[in-house]
Amino acid sequence: MKTLYASSGYRRERERMRSNIEIAQEAQVLTIDKIAAKLGITPEDIVPYGRYMAKVPLPVLRRFEDRPDGKLVLITAITPTPAGEGKTVTTIGLVQALGRRGVKVMGAIREPSLGPTFGLKGGATGGGLSQVYPMWDIDLHFTGDIHAVGAAHNLLSAILENHIAKGNRLNIDPTRIFLKKAIDMNCRELRNIVVGLGGRKEGGIPHESGFIITVASEISAILALTTSMTDLKERLGRIIVGYTYENRPVEASELGCVGAMATLLKDTIHPNLVQTLEGQPFFIHGFPFANIAHGNSSIIATKYALKLTDMVVTEAGFGADLGAEKFFDIVCRNNGLRPDCAVLVCSIKALKMHGGCPPDRMGRQDLEALQKGFSNLDKHIENIRHFGVPLVVAINHFQMDTAEEIALVRGHCQEMGVRCALSDVFEKGGEGGQELASQVLEVIEKERSQFRFLYDVDQPLKDKIKAVANHMYGAKYVVYESAAQRHLRTIEDSGLGHFVVCMAKTQLSLTDKPELKGAPKDWILTVREIFVSAGAGFVVPICGRIMLIPGLPSQPAAMGIDIDEEGKITGLY
């Protein structure tokens, strides 16, 4: 079947011959001082990390505090599938497309973690001709933010363990230590361990522990939600590290090391400035886990990007049921952000997979499977509409897409009363995002956002959980296992019932079962347990089995990465 453009397949095949890193290595980009100048920031104001990356200190950004905010666009997606949706590449491509139209625009996305980069997922810097630069540094150690969070987390853990070994004045129960260790790597063998072996002097007090990946640390969530050093220290102090023998929660502030933790994070709090391949500025700052945390870039980055430019494009983790809901209900509540437009990214491949098309038939036209897959698209359209935000559906174009399939998606969106645009930013960069840019600009000009929250914070926790389960996931009931019921009572009795909810469930389905695709209705959501991220200000209901440290696949991406004598990296994507 002929594709939409006669030469599209050839051009994309030619791009495929060059990997993402090869495209980036051949790019002609500006030095970071020139990118800063586009924002009205002088070379003396930035802290460079090489020629193409820099920190922008908070005192510099506060000079722009009195400026009016620009317009805010949120990029979200349908439920992720192995077929791919293209959320990050669409975010970067839209910034490039708007830049080509003369809009003073900036992007804001999360920083990649080393674990997925060397594991299965790869980096998170876009692809093709829509990338942030320099992708190899961003995907690796970047400016050291994740390492600093890991150090602060493990300092707290070390002080806690030392406190217990040196007399345990707070009477902490070693069997109820909530805080684990952190490492920025996929190491399944570290999920559950025993520490403290070798006697009290050698190893301390023996007890079960384990590791989480650093981006799953509550400190990662705190960093992305904080607004100042004072706020950061207050939030760090509220972290619950464990419980006493009398069942009293113990906060980090009681251990006396919050000041030292904040000192380790003294540079991390400042956002990182980079650029797209076409020279538009980007903040990459924050890296909260998108399952047990809110999965969005930092409030600091988004807030000040809105002061520096006329339009900001930011991205939420996973599908609209997780990342977008958390952006609206958690991030926007924390600092008064109000999105003007949402872009819902889908791909025809992913829609066909939701419609039951097997992976080995993904390259063939299948209008029936595509039609069935619309149920997932429709549910996410409904999800965004719950918040009163106008939206555009972006079809992330792949070479295998046929004209008939694209027309079917466009026609369906028209029936749903939602705008739709074909996005070809992977292959063409900003040029390929012009239709999407036009639709976004038209939304902002002609449609006013009627933004609202899904629930009120003063509602009981069960009601807030039910609101998300019913409206976002399509669940009919919520059932609580015995541990979750016990946790609910403890949270309410502790006076923390006013916290927002940050649901933790699989990203691969609207349900709590990853194998269920499409948009199941009237199913039952099971909450296994509920824990508190007091520093971040939310409670986390655990639905299904969520891993806080991923494992490596049988063929990790790390096995294809190399560097030569001249420092040229290959295999990174």
Residue pairs with C-beta under 8 A, 6 or more apart in sequence:
1 364
1 365
1 402
1 403
1 404
2 402
2 403
3 9
3 399
3 400
3 401
3 402
3 403
4 397
4 401
4 402
4 403
4 406
4 422
8 397
8 399
8 424
8 427
9 399
11 427
11 428
12 398
12 399
12 426
12 427
13 399
15 23
15 128
15 129
15 426
15 427
18 26
19 570
19 571
19 573
20 125
20 126
20 127
20 128
20 131
20 135
20 572
20 573
21 135
21 136
21 569
21 570
21 571
21 572
21 573
23 128
23 129
23 131
23 277
24 131
24 133
24 134
24 135
24 136
24 277
25 568
27 133
27 277
29 52
29 133
29 275
29 277
29 279
30 275
30 279
31 51
31 52
32 46
32 48
32 51
32 52
32 53
32 54
32 273
32 274
32 275
33 43
33 46
33 48
33 54
35 273
35 274
35 275
35 279
35 281
36 42
36 43
36 45
36 46
36 54
36 56
36 273
36 281
37 43
38 281
39 106
39 281
39 308
39 309
40 64
40 308
41 56
41 60
41 308
45 56
45 57
45 60
46 54
46 55
46 56
46 57
46 60
46 273
47 54
47 55
47 56
47 57
47 267
47 270
48 54
49 55
49 137
49 142
49 143
49 272
50 137
52 133
52 134
52 137
52 274
52 275
53 134
53 137
53 138
53 142
53 143
53 272
53 273
53 274
54 272
54 273
55 143
55 267
55 270
55 271
55 272
55 273
56 270
56 271
56 272
56 273
56 283
56 304
57 270
58 228
58 229
58 269
58 270
58 300
61 271
61 300
61 304
61 307
61 308
64 304
64 307
64 308
65 307
67 307
67 308
69 306
69 307
70 104
70 305
70 306
70 307
70 309
70 310
70 311
70 312
71 310
71 311
71 312
71 340
71 341
71 444
72 302
72 306
72 311
72 312
72 314
72 337
72 338
72 339
72 340
72 341
73 94
73 311
73 312
73 313
73 314
73 339
73 340
73 341
73 342
73 343
73 440
73 444
74 314
74 315
74 316
74 324
74 327
74 339
74 341
74 342
74 343
74 389
75 87
75 90
75 91
75 94
75 313
75 314
75 315
75 316
75 342
75 343
75 345
76 87
76 315
76 316
76 319
76 320
76 323
76 324
76 327
76 342
76 343
76 344
76 345
76 380
76 384
77 85
77 86
77 87
77 318
77 319
77 320
77 344
77 345
77 346
77 380
78 85
78 319
78 320
78 344
78 345
78 346
78 350
78 351
78 354
78 376
78 377
78 380
79 318
79 319
79 321
79 354
79 376
79 380
79 507
79 508
79 509
79 510
79 517
80 318
80 319
80 350
80 507
80 508
81 349
81 350
81 353
81 354
81 508
81 517
82 353
82 359
83 347
83 349
83 350
83 352
83 353
83 359
83 362
84 347
84 349
84 350
84 396
85 345
85 346
85 347
85 350
85 396
86 345
86 347
86 396
86 423
86 426
87 315
87 345
88 109
88 124
88 125
88 126
88 127
88 315
89 126
89 127
89 128
89 130
89 131
89 396
89 425
89 426
90 130
90 343
90 345
90 394
90 396
90 423
90 425
90 433
90 436
91 107
91 109
91 126
91 313
91 314
91 315
92 107
92 109
92 126
92 130
92 131
92 132
92 276
92 282
92 425
93 126
93 129
93 130
93 423
93 425
93 426
93 429
93 430
93 432
93 433
93 436
94 313
94 343
94 394
94 423
94 425
94 433
94 436
94 437
94 440
95 105
95 106
95 107
95 276
95 280
95 282
95 313
96 130
96 276
96 277
96 278
96 280
96 425
96 429
96 430
96 433
97 425
97 430
97 431
97 432
97 433
97 434
97 436
97 437
98 105
98 280
98 311
98 313
98 430
98 437
98 440
98 441
99 105
99 276
99 278
99 279
99 280
99 430
100 278
100 430
100 431
100 434
100 437
101 434
101 437
101 441
103 310
103 311
103 437
103 441
104 309
104 310
104 311
105 280
105 309
105 310
105 311
105 312
105 313
106 280
106 281
106 282
106 283
106 305
106 308
106 309
106 311
106 312
106 313
107 132
107 276
107 280
107 281
107 282
107 283
107 305
107 312
107 313
107 314
108 282
108 283
108 284
108 285
108 297
108 298
108 301
108 302
108 305
108 312
108 313
108 314
108 315
109 124
109 132
109 282
109 283
109 284
109 297
109 314
109 315
110 124
110 224
110 284
110 285
110 286
110 287
110 288
110 295
110 296
110 297
110 315
110 317
111 124
111 138
111 142
111 145
111 146
111 272
111 284
111 285
111 286
111 287
111 297
112 123
112 124
112 125
112 138
112 139
112 142
112 287
113 146
113 184
113 213
113 214
113 215
113 287
114 140
114 141
114 146
114 184
114 185
115 184
115 185
115 186
115 213
115 215
115 549
115 550
116 122
116 123
116 124
116 186
116 550
117 123
117 139
117 140
117 557
117 572
118 185
118 186
118 552
118 556
118 557
118 558
118 561
119 186
119 550
119 551
119 552
119 553
119 556
119 557
119 558
120 550
120 552
120 553
120 556
120 557
122 139
122 557
122 573
123 135
123 138
123 139
123 572
123 573
124 139
125 131
125 132
125 135
125 138
125 139
126 132
126 135
127 426
127 573
128 425
128 426
128 427
128 429
129 277
129 425
129 426
129 427
129 428
129 429
129 432
130 276
130 277
130 425
130 426
130 429
130 430
130 432
130 433
131 276
131 277
132 138
132 274
132 275
132 276
132 277
132 282
132 284
133 274
133 275
133 276
133 277
134 274
135 572
136 569
136 572
138 274
138 284
139 572
140 572
141 147
142 272
142 284
143 267
143 272
144 267
144 268
145 223
145 267
145 268
145 272
145 285
145 287
146 184
146 214
146 215
146 220
146 287
147 184
147 214
148 264
148 265
148 267
148 268
149 182
149 214
149 217
149 219
149 220
149 223
149 265
149 268
149 287
150 182
150 183
150 184
150 214
150 217
151 264
152 219
152 236
152 261
152 262
152 264
152 265
153 179
153 181
153 182
153 214
153 217
153 219
154 181
154 182
155 257
155 260
155 261
155 264
156 179
156 239
156 241
156 252
156 255
156 257
156 261
157 179
157 180
157 181
157 182
159 255
159 256
159 257
160 172
160 177
160 179
160 241
160 242
160 255
161 195
161 196
161 204
161 205
162 204
163 169
163 170
163 172
163 255
164 172
164 174
164 204
164 205
165 196
165 200
165 204
165 205
170 244
170 250
170 254
170 255
171 244
171 245
171 246
172 241
172 242
172 243
172 244
172 245
172 250
173 242
173 243
173 244
173 245
174 196
174 205
174 206
174 207
175 207
175 208
176 242
176 243
177 207
177 209
177 241
177 242
178 240
178 241
178 242
178 243
178 531
179 239
179 241
179 242
180 209
180 210
180 211
180 212
180 548
181 190
181 209
181 210
181 211
181 212
182 211
182 212
182 213
182 214
182 216
182 217
183 190
183 211
183 213
183 214
183 549
184 213
184 214
184 215
185 213
186 213
186 549
186 550
186 551
186 552
186 556
187 211
187 549
187 551
188 549
188 550
188 551
188 552
190 210
190 211
190 549
191 210
191 211
191 547
191 548
191 549
192 208
192 210
193 208
193 209
193 210
193 211
194 206
194 207
194 208
194 209
195 203
195 204
195 206
195 207
195 208
195 209
196 203
196 204
196 205
196 206
196 207
197 203
197 206
210 549
211 549
212 548
212 549
213 289
213 548
213 549
213 550
214 220
215 287
215 288
215 289
216 289
216 291
216 292
216 293
216 548
216 549
218 239
218 293
218 533
218 535
218 536
219 236
219 239
219 261
219 265
219 535
220 286
220 287
220 288
220 289
220 293
221 288
221 289
221 293
221 294
221 533
221 535
221 536
221 538
222 232
222 235
222 236
222 239
222 535
222 536
223 232
223 265
223 268
223 269
223 286
223 288
223 298
224 285
224 286
224 287
224 288
224 293
224 294
224 296
224 297
224 298
224 299
225 235
225 294
225 298
225 299
225 330
225 331
225 334
225 536
225 537
226 232
226 235
226 269
226 298
226 299
226 300
227 299
227 300
227 303
227 334
227 335
229 262
229 266
229 269
232 262
232 265
232 269
233 258
233 259
233 262
235 535
235 536
235 537
236 252
236 253
236 258
236 261
236 262
236 535
237 251
237 252
237 253
237 258
237 535
238 251
238 252
238 253
238 534
238 535
239 251
239 252
239 533
239 534
239 535
240 249
240 250
240 251
240 252
240 532
240 534
241 250
241 251
241 252
241 255
242 249
242 250
243 249
243 250
244 250
247 490
249 494
249 532
249 534
251 534
252 258
252 261
252 535
269 300
271 283
271 284
271 285
271 298
271 300
271 301
271 304
272 283
272 284
272 285
273 281
273 282
273 283
274 281
274 282
274 284
275 281
275 282
276 282
277 429
278 429
278 430
281 308
281 309
283 297
283 298
283 301
283 302
283 304
283 305
284 297
284 301
285 297
285 298
285 300
285 301
286 296
286 297
286 298
286 300
286 301
288 294
288 295
288 296
289 295
289 548
290 317
290 318
290 322
290 323
290 507
291 318
291 322
291 504
291 505
291 506
291 507
291 546
292 502
292 504
292 533
292 540
292 542
292 546
292 548
293 502
293 533
293 536
293 540
294 317
294 323
294 326
294 327
294 330
294 331
294 502
294 536
294 538
295 316
295 317
295 318
295 322
295 323
295 326
296 314
296 315
296 316
296 317
296 323
296 326
296 327
296 331
297 314
297 315
299 331
299 334
299 335
299 337
302 312
302 314
302 331
302 337
303 335
303 337
305 312
305 314
306 312
306 337
311 444
314 327
315 323
316 322
316 323
316 324
316 326
316 327
317 323
317 326
317 507
318 507
319 380
319 507
319 510
320 342
320 344
320 380
320 383
320 384
320 472
321 379
321 380
321 383
321 472
321 473
321 510
322 503
322 505
322 507
324 342
324 383
324 384
324 387
325 383
325 454
325 468
325 472
325 503
326 502
326 503
327 339
328 339
328 387
328 389
328 451
328 453
328 454
329 453
329 454
329 455
329 468
329 500
329 501
330 500
330 502
330 538
331 337
332 338
332 339
332 451
332 453
333 453
333 457
333 500
334 537
338 449
338 451
339 389
339 449
339 451
340 389
340 390
340 443
340 444
340 449
341 389
341 390
341 391
341 392
341 440
341 443
341 444
341 447
341 449
342 384
342 389
342 390
342 391
342 392
343 391
343 392
343 393
343 394
343 436
343 440
344 377
344 380
344 381
344 384
344 391
344 392
344 393
344 394
345 394
345 396
345 423
346 377
346 393
346 394
346 395
346 396
346 409
347 395
347 396
347 398
348 370
348 395
348 398
348 401
348 405
348 406
348 409
349 362
349 398
349 400
349 401
350 373
351 370
351 373
351 374
351 376
351 377
351 409
352 362
352 366
352 369
352 370
352 373
353 359
353 362
353 369
353 373
353 517
354 372
354 373
354 375
354 376
354 517
354 518
355 366
355 368
355 369
355 370
355 371
355 372
355 373
355 374
355 375
355 518
356 369
356 372
356 373
356 517
356 518
357 366
357 369
357 370
357 373
362 400
363 400
365 402
365 404
365 405
367 404
367 405
367 408
370 405
370 408
370 409
371 408
371 412
372 518
373 518
374 412
375 518
375 519
376 510
376 517
376 518
376 519
377 393
377 412
378 416
378 519
379 474
379 510
379 519
381 391
381 393
381 416
381 418
383 471
383 472
384 391
385 391
386 454
386 471
386 472
387 451
387 452
387 453
387 454
388 449
388 450
388 451
388 452
389 449
389 450
389 451
390 443
390 447
390 448
390 449
391 418
391 419
391 443
392 418
392 419
392 420
392 421
392 436
392 439
392 440
392 443
393 409
393 413
393 418
393 419
393 420
393 421
394 420
394 421
394 422
394 423
394 436
395 401
395 406
395 409
395 410
395 420
395 421
395 422
395 423
396 423
396 426
397 406
397 422
397 423
397 424
397 426
397 427
397 432
406 422
409 420
410 420
413 419
413 420
414 420
419 439
419 442
419 443
420 439
421 435
421 436
421 438
421 439
422 435
422 436
423 432
423 433
423 435
423 436
424 432
424 433
425 432
425 433
425 436
426 432
454 467
454 468
454 471
454 472
455 463
455 464
455 467
455 468
457 464
457 498
457 499
457 500
458 498
459 467
460 492
460 497
461 488
461 491
461 492
461 497
461 499
461 501
461 530
461 539
462 478
462 488
464 500
464 501
465 478
465 501
465 503
465 527
465 541
466 478
468 501
468 503
469 475
469 478
469 503
469 525
470 476
472 510
473 505
473 510
473 511
473 525
474 510
474 511
474 519
474 520
474 521
474 522
474 523
475 511
475 522
475 523
475 524
475 525
476 521
476 522
476 523
476 524
477 524
477 525
478 524
478 525
478 526
478 527
479 524
479 525
479 526
479 527
480 488
480 526
480 527
481 526
481 527
481 528
481 529
483 528
483 529
484 527
484 528
484 529
484 530
484 541
484 542
487 529
487 530
487 531
488 530
491 497
491 499
491 530
491 532
491 539
494 532
496 532
496 534
496 539
499 532
499 534
499 537
499 538
499 539
500 537
500 538
500 539
501 538
501 539
501 540
501 541
502 533
502 536
502 538
502 539
502 540
503 540
503 541
503 543
504 540
504 541
504 542
504 543
504 546
505 511
505 512
505 525
505 543
505 544
505 546
506 512
506 513
506 514
506 544
506 546
508 514
508 515
509 515
509 516
509 517
509 520
510 516
510 519
510 520
511 520
511 523
511 525
512 525
512 526
512 543
512 544
513 544
514 544
516 523
525 543
526 543
526 544
527 541
527 542
527 543
528 542
528 543
528 544
528 545
529 541
529 542
530 539
530 540
530 541
530 542
531 539
531 540
531 542
532 539
532 540
533 539
533 540
552 558
557 571
557 573
560 571
561 569
561 570
561 571
561 572
562 569
562 570
562 571
563 569
563 570
564 570
